[in-house]
């Protein structure tokens, strides 16, 4: 595999987070960025279905969706 070097500028907090994340998962920063780039490539191959896209954002942000779902499941299974 051919590789190139690239220099990027990110806020210090972001770099620290990425370094800690990579260390926790026993990978290098290069591997982390490579994996994310590959994930982005794959995700672009599949568009979100138009019906799903239409539903995006229809639930107001102030609705406690997880709480409502939790109560629904509890009522259903008790």
mmCIF file as gemmi writes it, N, C-alpha and C atoms, coordinates in Angstrom:
data_model
loop_
_atom_site.group_PDB
_atom_site.id
_atom_site.type_symbol
_atom_site.label_atom_id
_atom_site.label_alt_id
_atom_site.label_comp_id
_atom_site.label_asym_id
_atom_site.label_entity_id
_atom_site.label_seq_id
_atom_site.pdbx_PDB_ins_code
_atom_site.Cartn_x
_atom_site.Cartn_y
_atom_site.Cartn_z
_atom_site.occupancy
_atom_site.B_iso_or_equiv
_atom_site.pdbx_formal_charge
_atom_site.auth_seq_id
_atom_site.auth_asym_id
_atom_site.pdbx_PDB_model_num
ATOM 1 N N . UNK Axp A 1 ? 0.846 -1.166 0 1 0 ? 1 A 1
ATOM 2 C CA . UNK Axp A 1 ? 0 0 0 1 0 ? 1 A 1
ATOM 3 C C . UNK Axp A 1 ? 0.899 1.238 0 1 0 ? 1 A 1
ATOM 4 N N . UNK Axp A 2 ? 0.649 2.14 -0.935 1 0 ? 2 A 1
ATOM 5 C CA . UNK Axp A 2 ? 1.383 3.4 -0.968 1 0 ? 2 A 1
ATOM 6 C C . UNK Axp A 2 ? 0.834 4.332 0.099 1 0 ? 2 A 1
ATOM 7 N N . UNK Axp A 3 ? 1.721 5.029 0.762 1 0 ? 3 A 1
ATOM 8 C CA . UNK Axp A 3 ? 1.29 5.976 1.787 1 0 ? 3 A 1
ATOM 9 C C . UNK Axp A 3 ? 1.928 7.331 1.552 1 0 ? 3 A 1
ATOM 10 N N . UNK Axp A 4 ? 1.282 8.35 2.065 1 0 ? 4 A 1
ATOM 11 C CA . UNK Axp A 4 ? 1.791 9.713 2.041 1 0 ? 4 A 1
ATOM 12 C C . UNK Axp A 4 ? 1.664 10.29 3.432 1 0 ? 4 A 1
ATOM 13 N N . UNK Axp A 5 ? 2.42 11.327 3.691 1 0 ? 5 A 1
ATOM 14 C CA . UNK Axp A 5 ? 2.311 12.032 4.965 1 0 ? 5 A 1
ATOM 15 C C . UNK Axp A 5 ? 1.438 13.259 4.759 1 0 ? 5 A 1
ATOM 16 N N . UNK Axp A 6 ? 0.721 13.592 5.807 1 0 ? 6 A 1
ATOM 17 C CA . UNK Axp A 6 ? -0.11 14.793 5.773 1 0 ? 6 A 1
ATOM 18 C C . UNK Axp A 6 ? -0.038 15.455 7.148 1 0 ? 6 A 1
ATOM 19 N N . UNK Axp A 7 ? -0.04 16.757 7.151 1 0 ? 7 A 1
ATOM 20 C CA . UNK Axp A 7 ? -0.042 17.502 8.407 1 0 ? 7 A 1
ATOM 21 C C . UNK Axp A 7 ? -1.391 18.185 8.532 1 0 ? 7 A 1
ATOM 22 N N . UNK Axp A 8 ? -2.038 18.006 9.688 1 0 ? 8 A 1
ATOM 23 C CA . UNK Axp A 8 ? -3.324 18.652 9.908 1 0 ? 8 A 1
ATOM 24 C C . UNK Axp A 8 ? -3.251 19.492 11.174 1 0 ? 8 A 1
ATOM 25 N N . UNK Axp A 9 ? -4.074 20.487 11.225 1 0 ? 9 A 1
ATOM 26 C CA . UNK Axp A 9 ? -4.147 21.329 12.405 1 0 ? 9 A 1
ATOM 27 C C . UNK Axp A 9 ? -5.525 21.148 13.027 1 0 ? 9 A 1
ATOM 28 N N . UNK Axp A 10 ? -5.532 20.731 14.292 1 0 ? 10 A 1
ATOM 29 C CA . UNK Axp A 10 ? -6.764 20.537 15.045 1 0 ? 10 A 1
ATOM 30 C C . UNK Axp A 10 ? -6.606 21.212 16.4 1 0 ? 10 A 1
ATOM 31 N N . UNK Axp A 11 ? -7.726 21.544 17.03 1 0 ? 11 A 1
ATOM 32 C CA . UNK Axp A 11 ? -7.625 22.075 18.394 1 0 ? 11 A 1
ATOM 33 C C . UNK Axp A 11 ? -6.943 21.059 19.313 1 0 ? 11 A 1
ATOM 34 N N . UNK Axp A 12 ? -6.22 21.568 20.282 1 0 ? 12 A 1
ATOM 35 C CA . UNK Axp A 12 ? -5.468 20.721 21.206 1 0 ? 12 A 1
ATOM 36 C C . UNK Axp A 12 ? -6.362 19.686 21.873 1 0 ? 12 A 1
ATOM 37 N N . UNK Axp A 13 ? -7.565 20.081 22.262 1 0 ? 13 A 1
ATOM 38 C CA . UNK Axp A 13 ? -8.492 19.148 22.909 1 0 ? 13 A 1
ATOM 39 C C . UNK Axp A 13 ? -8.833 17.973 22.002 1 0 ? 13 A 1
ATOM 40 N N . UNK Axp A 14 ? -9.026 18.264 20.721 1 0 ? 14 A 1
ATOM 41 C CA . UNK Axp A 14 ? -9.365 17.205 19.767 1 0 ? 14 A 1
ATOM 42 C C . UNK Axp A 14 ? -8.194 16.235 19.599 1 0 ? 14 A 1
ATOM 43 N N . UNK Axp A 15 ? -7.016 16.764 19.507 1 0 ? 15 A 1
ATOM 44 C CA . UNK Axp A 15 ? -5.83 15.91 19.362 1 0 ? 15 A 1
ATOM 45 C C . UNK Axp A 15 ? -5.664 15.032 20.598 1 0 ? 15 A 1
ATOM 46 N N . UNK Axp A 16 ? -5.841 15.615 21.775 1 0 ? 16 A 1
ATOM 47 C CA . UNK Axp A 16 ? -5.728 14.83 23.013 1 0 ? 16 A 1
ATOM 48 C C . UNK Axp A 16 ? -6.76 13.705 23.032 1 0 ? 16 A 1
ATOM 49 N N . UNK Axp A 17 ? -7.984 14.027 22.651 1 0 ? 17 A 1
ATOM 50 C CA . UNK Axp A 17 ? -9.029 12.996 22.61 1 0 ? 17 A 1
ATOM 51 C C . UNK Axp A 17 ? -8.648 11.87 21.661 1 0 ? 17 A 1
ATOM 52 N N . UNK Axp A 18 ? -8.201 12.224 20.466 1 0 ? 18 A 1
ATOM 53 C CA . UNK Axp A 18 ? -7.835 11.203 19.475 1 0 ? 18 A 1
ATOM 54 C C . UNK Axp A 18 ? -6.666 10.345 19.958 1 0 ? 18 A 1
ATOM 55 N N . UNK Axp A 19 ? -5.691 10.969 20.594 1 0 ? 19 A 1
ATOM 56 C CA . UNK Axp A 19 ? -4.548 10.211 21.124 1 0 ? 19 A 1
ATOM 57 C C . UNK Axp A 19 ? -5 9.242 22.211 1 0 ? 19 A 1
ATOM 58 N N . UNK Axp A 20 ? -5.867 9.698 23.103 1 0 ? 20 A 1
ATOM 59 C CA . UNK Axp A 20 ? -6.365 8.831 24.176 1 0 ? 20 A 1
ATOM 60 C C . UNK Axp A 20 ? -7.212 7.701 23.603 1 0 ? 20 A 1
ATOM 61 N N . UNK Axp A 21 ? -8.054 8.026 22.643 1 0 ? 21 A 1
ATOM 62 C CA . UNK Axp A 21 ? -8.902 7.014 22.014 1 0 ? 21 A 1
ATOM 63 C C . UNK Axp A 21 ? -8.037 5.945 21.352 1 0 ? 21 A 1
ATOM 64 N N . UNK Axp A 22 ? -7.051 6.382 20.592 1 0 ? 22 A 1
ATOM 65 C CA . UNK Axp A 22 ? -6.16 5.44 19.909 1 0 ? 22 A 1
ATOM 66 C C . UNK Axp A 22 ? -5.42 4.566 20.921 1 0 ? 22 A 1
ATOM 67 N N . UNK Axp A 23 ? -4.935 5.166 21.991 1 0 ? 23 A 1
ATOM 68 C CA . UNK Axp A 23 ? -4.214 4.4 23.011 1 0 ? 23 A 1
ATOM 69 C C . UNK Axp A 23 ? -5.129 3.368 23.673 1 0 ? 23 A 1
ATOM 70 N N . UNK Axp A 24 ? -6.363 3.76 24.001 1 0 ? 24 A 1
ATOM 71 C CA . UNK Axp A 24 ? -7.307 2.827 24.634 1 0 ? 24 A 1
ATOM 72 C C . UNK Axp A 24 ? -7.631 1.64 23.732 1 0 ? 24 A 1
ATOM 73 N N . UNK Axp A 25 ? -7.574 1.868 22.426 1 0 ? 25 A 1
ATOM 74 C CA . UNK Axp A 25 ? -7.907 0.798 21.483 1 0 ? 25 A 1
ATOM 75 C C . UNK Axp A 25 ? -6.672 0.155 20.86 1 0 ? 25 A 1
ATOM 76 N N . UNK Axp A 26 ? -5.51 0.48 21.408 1 0 ? 26 A 1
ATOM 77 C CA . UNK Axp A 26 ? -4.231 -0.103 20.974 1 0 ? 26 A 1
ATOM 78 C C . UNK Axp A 26 ? -3.989 0.053 19.48 1 0 ? 26 A 1
ATOM 79 N N . UNK Axp A 27 ? -4.254 1.241 18.984 1 0 ? 27 A 1
ATOM 80 C CA . UNK Axp A 27 ? -3.979 1.54 17.579 1 0 ? 27 A 1
ATOM 81 C C . UNK Axp A 27 ? -3.224 2.871 17.515 1 0 ? 27 A 1
ATOM 82 N N . UNK Axp A 28 ? -2.606 3.122 16.383 1 0 ? 28 A 1
ATOM 83 C CA . UNK Axp A 28 ? -1.907 4.384 16.194 1 0 ? 28 A 1
ATOM 84 C C . UNK Axp A 28 ? -2.89 5.435 15.692 1 0 ? 28 A 1
ATOM 85 N N . UNK Axp A 29 ? -2.461 6.68 15.756 1 0 ? 29 A 1
ATOM 86 C CA . UNK Axp A 29 ? -3.286 7.762 15.217 1 0 ? 29 A 1
ATOM 87 C C . UNK Axp A 29 ? -3.505 7.55 13.72 1 0 ? 29 A 1
ATOM 88 N N . UNK Axp A 30 ? -2.48 7.089 13.025 1 0 ? 30 A 1
ATOM 89 C CA . UNK Axp A 30 ? -2.615 6.837 11.589 1 0 ? 30 A 1
ATOM 90 C C . UNK Axp A 30 ? -3.677 5.772 11.324 1 0 ? 30 A 1
ATOM 91 N N . UNK Axp A 31 ? -3.666 4.702 12.117 1 0 ? 31 A 1
ATOM 92 C CA . UNK Axp A 31 ? -4.666 3.647 11.952 1 0 ? 31 A 1
ATOM 93 C C . UNK Axp A 31 ? -6.069 4.181 12.237 1 0 ? 31 A 1
ATOM 94 N N . UNK Axp A 32 ? -6.19 5.005 13.257 1 0 ? 32 A 1
ATOM 95 C CA . UNK Axp A 32 ? -7.479 5.573 13.613 1 0 ? 32 A 1
ATOM 96 C C . UNK Axp A 32 ? -8.035 6.401 12.467 1 0 ? 32 A 1
ATOM 97 N N . UNK Axp A 33 ? -7.225 7.272 11.914 1 0 ? 33 A 1
ATOM 98 C CA . UNK Axp A 33 ? -7.672 8.121 10.814 1 0 ? 33 A 1
ATOM 99 C C . UNK Axp A 33 ? -7.948 7.291 9.569 1 0 ? 33 A 1
ATOM 100 N N . UNK Axp A 34 ? -7.107 6.29 9.303 1 0 ? 34 A 1
ATOM 101 C CA . UNK Axp A 34 ? -7.32 5.405 8.156 1 0 ? 34 A 1
ATOM 102 C C . UNK Axp A 34 ? -8.649 4.668 8.271 1 0 ? 34 A 1
ATOM 103 N N . UNK Axp A 35 ? -8.94 4.136 9.453 1 0 ? 35 A 1
ATOM 104 C CA . UNK Axp A 35 ? -10.2 3.409 9.657 1 0 ? 35 A 1
ATOM 105 C C . UNK Axp A 35 ? -11.403 4.326 9.454 1 0 ? 35 A 1
ATOM 106 N N . UNK Axp A 36 ? -11.295 5.541 9.975 1 0 ? 36 A 1
ATOM 107 C CA . UNK Axp A 36 ? -12.413 6.467 9.828 1 0 ? 36 A 1
ATOM 108 C C . UNK Axp A 36 ? -12.601 6.87 8.366 1 0 ? 36 A 1
ATOM 109 N N . UNK Axp A 37 ? -11.503 7.082 7.654 1 0 ? 37 A 1
ATOM 110 C CA . UNK Axp A 37 ? -11.588 7.425 6.231 1 0 ? 37 A 1
ATOM 111 C C . UNK Axp A 37 ? -12.248 6.294 5.447 1 0 ? 37 A 1
ATOM 112 N N . UNK Axp A 38 ? -11.9 5.06 5.765 1 0 ? 38 A 1
ATOM 113 C CA . UNK Axp A 38 ? -12.522 3.914 5.08 1 0 ? 38 A 1
ATOM 114 C C . UNK Axp A 38 ? -14.009 3.821 5.403 1 0 ? 38 A 1
ATOM 115 N N . UNK Axp A 39 ? -14.365 4.103 6.654 1 0 ? 39 A 1
ATOM 116 C CA . UNK Axp A 39 ? -15.769 4.1 7.049 1 0 ? 39 A 1
ATOM 117 C C . UNK Axp A 39 ? -16.55 5.157 6.277 1 0 ? 39 A 1
ATOM 118 N N . UNK Axp A 40 ? -15.957 6.319 6.119 1 0 ? 40 A 1
ATOM 119 C CA . UNK Axp A 40 ? -16.616 7.373 5.344 1 0 ? 40 A 1
ATOM 120 C C . UNK Axp A 40 ? -16.809 6.959 3.89 1 0 ? 40 A 1
ATOM 121 N N . UNK Axp A 41 ? -15.808 6.283 3.328 1 0 ? 41 A 1
ATOM 122 C CA . UNK Axp A 41 ? -15.921 5.83 1.947 1 0 ? 41 A 1
ATOM 123 C C . UNK Axp A 41 ? -17.071 4.844 1.787 1 0 ? 41 A 1
ATOM 124 N N . UNK Axp A 42 ? -17.182 3.911 2.711 1 0 ? 42 A 1
ATOM 125 C CA . UNK Axp A 42 ? -18.247 2.909 2.645 1 0 ? 42 A 1
ATOM 126 C C . UNK Axp A 42 ? -19.608 3.559 2.834 1 0 ? 42 A 1
ATOM 127 N N . UNK Axp A 43 ? -19.693 4.481 3.786 1 0 ? 43 A 1
ATOM 128 C CA . UNK Axp A 43 ? -20.992 5.099 4.075 1 0 ? 43 A 1
ATOM 129 C C . UNK Axp A 43 ? -21.496 5.929 2.902 1 0 ? 43 A 1
ATOM 130 N N . UNK Axp A 44 ? -20.604 6.449 2.088 1 0 ? 44 A 1
ATOM 131 C CA . UNK Axp A 44 ? -21.037 7.233 0.938 1 0 ? 44 A 1
ATOM 132 C C . UNK Axp A 44 ? -21.578 6.365 -0.191 1 0 ? 44 A 1
ATOM 133 N N . UNK Axp A 45 ? -21.285 5.087 -0.161 1 0 ? 45 A 1
ATOM 134 C CA . UNK Axp A 45 ? -21.79 4.188 -1.193 1 0 ? 45 A 1
ATOM 135 C C . UNK Axp A 45 ? -23.282 3.954 -1.047 1 0 ? 45 A 1
ATOM 136 N N . UNK Axp A 46 ? -23.796 4.125 0.176 1 0 ? 46 A 1
ATOM 137 C CA . UNK Axp A 46 ? -25.191 3.83 0.446 1 0 ? 46 A 1
ATOM 138 C C . UNK Axp A 46 ? -25.901 5.09 0.904 1 0 ? 46 A 1
ATOM 139 N N . UNK Axp A 47 ? -26.779 5.589 0.053 1 0 ? 47 A 1
ATOM 140 C CA . UNK Axp A 47 ? -27.547 6.764 0.433 1 0 ? 47 A 1
ATOM 141 C C . UNK Axp A 47 ? -28.652 6.355 1.387 1 0 ? 47 A 1
ATOM 142 N N . UNK Axp A 48 ? -29.051 7.301 2.239 1 0 ? 48 A 1
ATOM 143 C CA . UNK Axp A 48 ? -30.182 7.055 3.128 1 0 ? 48 A 1
ATOM 144 C C . UNK Axp A 48 ? -31.439 7.01 2.268 1 0 ? 48 A 1
ATOM 145 N N . UNK Axp A 49 ? -32.272 6.025 2.526 1 0 ? 49 A 1
ATOM 146 C CA . UNK Axp A 49 ? -33.509 5.878 1.762 1 0 ? 49 A 1
ATOM 147 C C . UNK Axp A 49 ? -34.324 7.163 1.883 1 0 ? 49 A 1
ATOM 148 N N . UNK Axp A 50 ? -34.925 7.616 0.779 1 0 ? 50 A 1
ATOM 149 C CA . UNK Axp A 50 ? -35.691 8.868 0.817 1 0 ? 50 A 1
ATOM 150 C C . UNK Axp A 50 ? -36.78 8.908 1.885 1 0 ? 50 A 1
ATOM 151 N N . UNK Axp A 51 ? -37.437 7.774 2.149 1 0 ? 51 A 1
ATOM 152 C CA . UNK Axp A 51 ? -38.481 7.75 3.177 1 0 ? 51 A 1
ATOM 153 C C . UNK Axp A 51 ? -37.888 8.011 4.563 1 0 ? 51 A 1
ATOM 154 N N . UNK Axp A 52 ? -36.7 7.476 4.814 1 0 ? 52 A 1
ATOM 155 C CA . UNK Axp A 52 ? -36.025 7.713 6.086 1 0 ? 52 A 1
ATOM 156 C C . UNK Axp A 52 ? -35.564 9.167 6.158 1 0 ? 52 A 1
ATOM 157 N N . UNK Axp A 53 ? -35.054 9.682 5.064 1 0 ? 53 A 1
ATOM 158 C CA . UNK Axp A 53 ? -34.587 11.067 5.021 1 0 ? 53 A 1
ATOM 159 C C . UNK Axp A 53 ? -35.732 12.031 5.329 1 0 ? 53 A 1
ATOM 160 N N . UNK Axp A 54 ? -36.934 11.725 4.846 1 0 ? 54 A 1
ATOM 161 C CA . UNK Axp A 54 ? -38.097 12.58 5.114 1 0 ? 54 A 1
ATOM 162 C C . UNK Axp A 54 ? -38.419 12.651 6.601 1 0 ? 54 A 1
ATOM 163 N N . UNK Axp A 55 ? -38.148 11.554 7.338 1 0 ? 55 A 1
ATOM 164 C CA . UNK Axp A 55 ? -38.469 11.503 8.761 1 0 ? 55 A 1
ATOM 165 C C . UNK Axp A 55 ? -37.445 12.222 9.626 1 0 ? 55 A 1
ATOM 166 N N . UNK Axp A 56 ? -36.288 12.502 9.084 1 0 ? 56 A 1
ATOM 167 C CA . UNK Axp A 56 ? -35.231 13.134 9.863 1 0 ? 56 A 1
ATOM 168 C C . UNK Axp A 56 ? -35.69 14.488 10.379 1 0 ? 56 A 1
ATOM 169 N N . UNK Axp A 57 ? -35.621 14.651 11.7 1 0 ? 57 A 1
ATOM 170 C CA . UNK Axp A 57 ? -35.946 15.927 12.316 1 0 ? 57 A 1
ATOM 171 C C . UNK Axp A 57 ? -37.413 16.162 12.603 1 0 ? 57 A 1
ATOM 172 N N . UNK Axp A 58 ? -38.284 15.15 12.409 1 0 ? 58 A 1
ATOM 173 C CA . UNK Axp A 58 ? -39.704 15.402 12.643 1 0 ? 58 A 1
ATOM 174 C C . UNK Axp A 58 ? -40.075 15.361 14.117 1 0 ? 58 A 1
ATOM 175 N N . UNK Axp A 59 ? -39.227 14.758 14.946 1 0 ? 59 A 1
ATOM 176 C CA . UNK Axp A 59 ? -39.486 14.739 16.391 1 0 ? 59 A 1
ATOM 177 C C . UNK Axp A 59 ? -38.79 15.956 16.998 1 0 ? 59 A 1
ATOM 178 N N . UNK Axp A 60 ? -39.559 16.816 17.684 1 0 ? 60 A 1
ATOM 179 C CA . UNK Axp A 60 ? -38.953 18.004 18.283 1 0 ? 60 A 1
ATOM 180 C C . UNK Axp A 60 ? -37.834 17.636 19.26 1 0 ? 60 A 1
ATOM 181 N N . UNK Axp A 61 ? -36.838 18.503 19.369 1 0 ? 61 A 1
ATOM 182 C CA . UNK Axp A 61 ? -35.675 18.239 20.215 1 0 ? 61 A 1
ATOM 183 C C . UNK Axp A 61 ? -36.014 18.185 21.69 1 0 ? 61 A 1
ATOM 184 N N . UNK Axp A 62 ? -37.127 18.803 22.1 1 0 ? 62 A 1
ATOM 185 C CA . UNK Axp A 62 ? -37.465 18.831 23.525 1 0 ? 62 A 1
ATOM 186 C C . UNK Axp A 62 ? -38.237 17.592 23.978 1 0 ? 62 A 1
ATOM 187 N N . UNK Axp A 63 ? -38.473 16.643 23.071 1 0 ? 63 A 1
ATOM 188 C CA . UNK Axp A 63 ? -39.165 15.401 23.417 1 0 ? 63 A 1
ATOM 189 C C . UNK Axp A 63 ? -38.149 14.409 23.97 1 0 ? 63 A 1
ATOM 190 N N . UNK Axp A 64 ? -38.459 13.837 25.131 1 0 ? 64 A 1
ATOM 191 C CA . UNK Axp A 64 ? -37.573 12.859 25.777 1 0 ? 64 A 1
ATOM 192 C C . UNK Axp A 64 ? -37.832 11.483 25.172 1 0 ? 64 A 1
ATOM 193 N N . UNK Axp A 65 ? -37.28 11.25 24.007 1 0 ? 65 A 1
ATOM 194 C CA . UNK Axp A 65 ? -37.555 10.038 23.235 1 0 ? 65 A 1
ATOM 195 C C . UNK Axp A 65 ? -37.172 8.777 24.006 1 0 ? 65 A 1
ATOM 196 N N . UNK Axp A 66 ? -35.994 8.766 24.622 1 0 ? 66 A 1
ATOM 197 C CA . UNK Axp A 66 ? -35.548 7.567 25.336 1 0 ? 66 A 1
ATOM 198 C C . UNK Axp A 66 ? -36.462 7.263 26.516 1 0 ? 66 A 1
ATOM 199 N N . UNK Axp A 67 ? -36.904 8.29 27.205 1 0 ? 67 A 1
ATOM 200 C CA . UNK Axp A 67 ? -37.803 8.092 28.341 1 0 ? 67 A 1
ATOM 201 C C . UNK Axp A 67 ? -39.157 7.553 27.88 1 0 ? 67 A 1
ATOM 202 N N . UNK Axp A 68 ? -39.673 8.104 26.809 1 0 ? 68 A 1
ATOM 203 C CA . UNK Axp A 68 ? -40.953 7.632 26.263 1 0 ? 68 A 1
ATOM 204 C C . UNK Axp A 68 ? -40.827 6.177 25.826 1 0 ? 68 A 1
ATOM 205 N N . UNK Axp A 69 ? -39.741 5.842 25.157 1 0 ? 69 A 1
ATOM 206 C CA . UNK Axp A 69 ? -39.525 4.464 24.714 1 0 ? 69 A 1
ATOM 207 C C . UNK Axp A 69 ? -39.418 3.525 25.915 1 0 ? 69 A 1
ATOM 208 N N . UNK Axp A 70 ? -38.681 3.949 26.938 1 0 ? 70 A 1
ATOM 209 C CA . UNK Axp A 70 ? -38.524 3.139 28.145 1 0 ? 70 A 1
ATOM 210 C C . UNK Axp A 70 ? -39.895 2.833 28.76 1 0 ? 70 A 1
ATOM 211 N N . UNK Axp A 71 ? -40.735 3.856 28.907 1 0 ? 71 A 1
ATOM 212 C CA . UNK Axp A 71 ? -42.065 3.654 29.478 1 0 ? 71 A 1
ATOM 213 C C . UNK Axp A 71 ? -42.917 2.737 28.6 1 0 ? 71 A 1
ATOM 214 N N . UNK Axp A 72 ? -42.779 2.883 27.307 1 0 ? 72 A 1
ATOM 215 C CA . UNK Axp A 72 ? -43.507 2.012 26.365 1 0 ? 72 A 1
ATOM 216 C C . UNK Axp A 72 ? -43.106 0.552 26.569 1 0 ? 72 A 1
ATOM 217 N N . UNK Axp A 73 ? -41.818 0.305 26.634 1 0 ? 73 A 1
ATOM 218 C CA . UNK Axp A 73 ? -41.335 -1.069 26.808 1 0 ? 73 A 1
ATOM 219 C C . UNK Axp A 73 ? -41.767 -1.631 28.15 1 0 ? 73 A 1
ATOM 220 N N . UNK Axp A 74 ? -41.703 -0.824 29.203 1 0 ? 74 A 1
ATOM 221 C CA . UNK Axp A 74 ? -42.112 -1.279 30.525 1 0 ? 74 A 1
ATOM 222 C C . UNK Axp A 74 ? -43.604 -1.638 30.564 1 0 ? 74 A 1
ATOM 223 N N . UNK Axp A 75 ? -44.417 -0.809 29.927 1 0 ? 75 A 1
ATOM 224 C CA . UNK Axp A 75 ? -45.857 -1.095 29.887 1 0 ? 75 A 1
ATOM 225 C C . UNK Axp A 75 ? -46.146 -2.359 29.06 1 0 ? 75 A 1
ATOM 226 N N . UNK Axp A 76 ? -45.423 -2.504 27.988 1 0 ? 76 A 1
ATOM 227 C CA . UNK Axp A 76 ? -45.633 -3.648 27.096 1 0 ? 76 A 1
ATOM 228 C C . UNK Axp A 76 ? -45.251 -4.961 27.763 1 0 ? 76 A 1
ATOM 229 N N . UNK Axp A 77 ? -44.192 -4.954 28.563 1 0 ? 77 A 1
ATOM 230 C CA . UNK Axp A 77 ? -43.66 -6.199 29.111 1 0 ? 77 A 1
ATOM 231 C C . UNK Axp A 77 ? -43.948 -6.417 30.584 1 0 ? 77 A 1
ATOM 232 N N . UNK Axp A 78 ? -44.852 -5.641 31.154 1 0 ? 78 A 1
ATOM 233 C CA . UNK Axp A 78 ? -45.216 -5.871 32.552 1 0 ? 78 A 1
ATOM 234 C C . UNK Axp A 78 ? -46.702 -6.112 32.674 1 0 ? 78 A 1
